[in-house]
Amino acid sequence: MSIVVPTIVEAARGKGVIISNVIGSTAGGVIGSSSSSTVEVEGTPCVSITLASLPSVTLGAFYVAEGDLPDQAYEYGEEEWRKYLGDTMMMTGGKGGEESSPSLYSSFPPSVLLFPSASFQKYLDFFLNGLDLAYPSATKFGAVAGTVSSLSKDRLFIYNERKPDETTIMSGGVVGVTMRGDVSVKPMVAQGARGVGGTYRVVDGEGSTIKTIVLDIDDDDERQVEQGEEKEESLAGELMRQQMQNEEGMSRMVKPVLAEANMMMKRLGDEEQSFMKRALLIGVEQNFRGGGDGGGGGGGGFERLKEGKGHSYLVRQVVSAGMKDGSVTLPTGSVDVKEGQRIRFFVRDREGAKEELEALWTGYKKSALEKTFEMEEGESGLEPAAVMVIPTMDRGEKLFQKQGVETEIVNKAMGNDIPKFGFFANGVFCSIDSGGDGGVDSRDSTTCSFGSAGLHVVIGPRSGRGVWRGRKEASSEEEEQGGGGERVFGVGGTEAAPRDPEGELVVKRREIQAGRAIEVSTVAWSVAEKTARPTSRLEEFMWEKETEVDRLRERNPLANILSNCKAYMMKPENAKTRDWVGAIKAHLGEEKGNFLVIPECKRSEPNVGALRKRYAVDKLAKEFKAGGAVALSVNSDGIMFGGSLEDITTAKEACPSLPILASDLVLYPYQLYMLRMAGADAVNLVAAACSAKDLLYLGKIAKSIGLGVCVTVNSKVQVENIAKVGIGVDAVLVSNREWEDFTIDQTGGRALEVLRSQEMKDFIGKLPETVVLIEGGVGGVGGGGYLEDAKKECAVGGILGSALVEGGGVKLEEGGIRL
Ligand SMILES: O=C(O)c1ccccc1NCC(=O)[C@H](O)[C@H](O)COP(=O)(O)O
């Protein structure tokens, strides 16, 4: 792995794709999609790599060693777990770790993917229970590392772009990734088990121990009639039931579980008997709340699964039996048996496992279709982008007698264009729905682990936006171009983004790409054709921002926001903004020649990821103030930088005396009103993303509601343009960022070229009152960066984000930086 991971990272870089994080594990076999097929490989050393590009999703990779688990965690409650996991897994956010900001996707619960090592398994249920307590609404899923041979040892690995020379390989613990934002994850489990014999009710049982049961003949029949289930059970099954009734003299004799299992087993076929002798599987009815009818039992086949309602029973293997009282005990904590709850005996076999998989996917498709009918206009559902398939190592060829059966069934249901990936694991686990729409029905979305099962996870954007179908597009483009190579611009592509004759990026607003416009009440908006692809990271950012604002408008139309903003500004405490540029100018004065640092609160950096384990805006703002900051920049963009409007409000509450520049991609007046109400004092307009008309228009509206106006430029052409437009700019922010891919040149080359240009000299000559600041890598690597050179030009200060936030403290004196 120490060779494989850097090789992948390097190869991707060669294609213009920057990989920020890699996590993975050894496995008992791998599953992956090539351009023409999906393959399952078992028993042979090989590697399966999955590259994911998840727009509008904030990822946080983490590693927890066994030794990092807190000693007292067994006594932990919800709050303690939340704090511990929030720190460990970067599940930070608003109150209680769940972000409560008004940004588009922040209200959605996160998803957590975990790969525990085999040695971590003993802590797994405990760890998952902690996760359930701390983040009940988060979807958790994952699989335990495996190995191809029993002689080899399992390993986990994690790579972070910021430590490119290291791929950390671990022999224990758990690696994982948290995903927040426009991502939806739908885990489903195939338990690989089929019910045999009748249905029973627990007479005496508690926790994970079942002592006595009674045959539930009448109720079982009634239920099937009630649920309109056709009695699909075989004639043999029916005969067996009758025989049982006869043998029992129609009585409902209460019997110890083991005694009943022994009696029932005798009536089974040879194969089923031999299975039951090796392993006693018991299915415990789901959704049973005690008292009357639980509503989750019944059905010997997979009728409920086919309906997309989830499994009727959660199947567990008996781990110990009371030889004296005939009781059985299931894995501790895996079930909580109640009196009156239904149970069944289960066996595993090939046909049953196949039937179950088919039922699972039929159910998924049925409920997905039903959801589209239930959705209100404007609402969107999960758009499948990929399916993760993780069978346990006892499945695959061992169970189905040939390789590839599991993915073949997924392909049949979802088509070949959707990539499938995964591996053979030592166990799987996932959150399971209580409502049941394809998953296993369970108690309040708990995370259940399975020693033998197939975990299938549909992953895609929750906004339902179009998904790039690599396989489909590659083949159709090849066809179009007579079998020629792929033509992909900009981001992750093989071609550079389009530029005009002056070298400026050509970006379009999303509407230009639109195929149709939809009218909904007073709001009209356009929908990007699914075929349109952004040609640069900036264009992609713009389109996503436009979609974000569309969605916000759907919930709260512009007219409302406008009147809310007016009402807000009527309140005396909100009538005036604080003068952001004024505060900077006031501190230049006699100290001119010095360089003023404006610290930026920023949660993450696009090509890097989260900058701090614990990002607390209030704490950070206070730190900056204590360090002498006279003004702040707060990044409120949630698409690229993980911020939110609430971050501005929080910073303002923490430091009421510090004026705030809202660092965001502003494309609409709507955003200006929202930013004003969040507590911003100034905004920045990105020159490359706005036409001259937009700049003027947005600038005027910003001023009309008291917001200071900065314009961000990264080329001399843009400087010349803003001078021509004559927009009243308070400050020019010279960005050192390349907007094609959002990289930052640590030498400051890009910003220095602009600062040294004739265009900039002309601009300052014409508008000497304008403050010139630099941004992007000003903290540099190892301190001063390109600051000294910038100071020699017209820059009087700089916005500093990553270096301060990531540094874990304010190191203001280093590299000549002073506040
Ligand atoms: O650069 C943009 O296009 C942009 C758009 C919307 C919000 C923020 C934007 N840029 C912010 C930055 O470039 C940096 O966060 C800021 O300059 C600090 O840089 P660094 O010190 O390198 O973290």
The ligand as a Tripos MOL2 file, in Angstrom:
@<TRIPOS>MOLECULE
LIG
   23    23     1     0     0
SMALL
NO_CHARGES

@<TRIPOS>ATOM
      1 O1        -11.6490   32.7920   -4.3620 O.co2     1 LIG1
      2 C1        -12.8600   32.7000   -4.5750 C.2       1 LIG1
      3 O2        -13.3490   32.5360   -5.6960 O.co2     1 LIG1
      4 C2        -13.7880   32.7150   -3.4450 C.ar      1 LIG1
      5 C3        -15.1160   32.6660   -3.7050 C.ar      1 LIG1
      6 C4        -16.0070   32.6100   -2.6680 C.ar      1 LIG1
      7 C5        -15.5790   32.6200   -1.3880 C.ar      1 LIG1
      8 C6        -14.2480   32.7030   -1.1020 C.ar      1 LIG1
      9 C7        -13.3470   32.7620   -2.1290 C.ar      1 LIG1
     10 N1        -12.0230   32.8320   -1.8540 N.pl3     1 LIG1
     11 C8        -11.4900   32.8220   -0.5440 C.3       1 LIG1
     12 C9        -10.0860   32.5940   -0.6130 C.2       1 LIG1
     13 O3         -9.5290   32.5670   -1.6640 O.2       1 LIG1
     14 C10        -9.3260   32.2890    0.6330 C.3       1 LIG1
     15 O4        -10.1340   31.6500    1.5380 O.3       1 LIG1
     16 C11        -8.7510   33.4880    1.3350 C.3       1 LIG1
     17 O5         -8.1720   34.3320    0.4710 O.3       1 LIG1
     18 C12        -7.7260   33.0120    2.3400 C.3       1 LIG1
     19 O6         -6.7040   32.3010    1.7180 O.3       1 LIG1
     20 P1         -5.6720   31.4120    2.5130 P.3       1 LIG1
     21 O7         -4.9310   32.3100    3.4580 O.co2     1 LIG1
     22 O8         -4.7780   30.7950    1.5090 O.co2     1 LIG1
     23 O9         -6.4600   30.4050    3.2440 O.co2     1 LIG1
@<TRIPOS>BOND
     1     1     2 2
     2     2     3 1
     3     2     4 1
     4     4     5 ar
     5     4     9 ar
     6     5     6 ar
     7     6     7 ar
     8     7     8 ar
     9     8     9 ar
    10     9    10 1
    11    10    11 1
    12    11    12 1
    13    12    13 2
    14    12    14 1
    15    14    15 1
    16    14    16 1
    17    16    17 1
    18    16    18 1
    19    18    19 1
    20    19    20 1
    21    20    21 2
    22    20    22 1
    23    20    23 1
@<TRIPOS>SUBSTRUCTURE
     1 LIG1         1 GROUP 0 **** ****
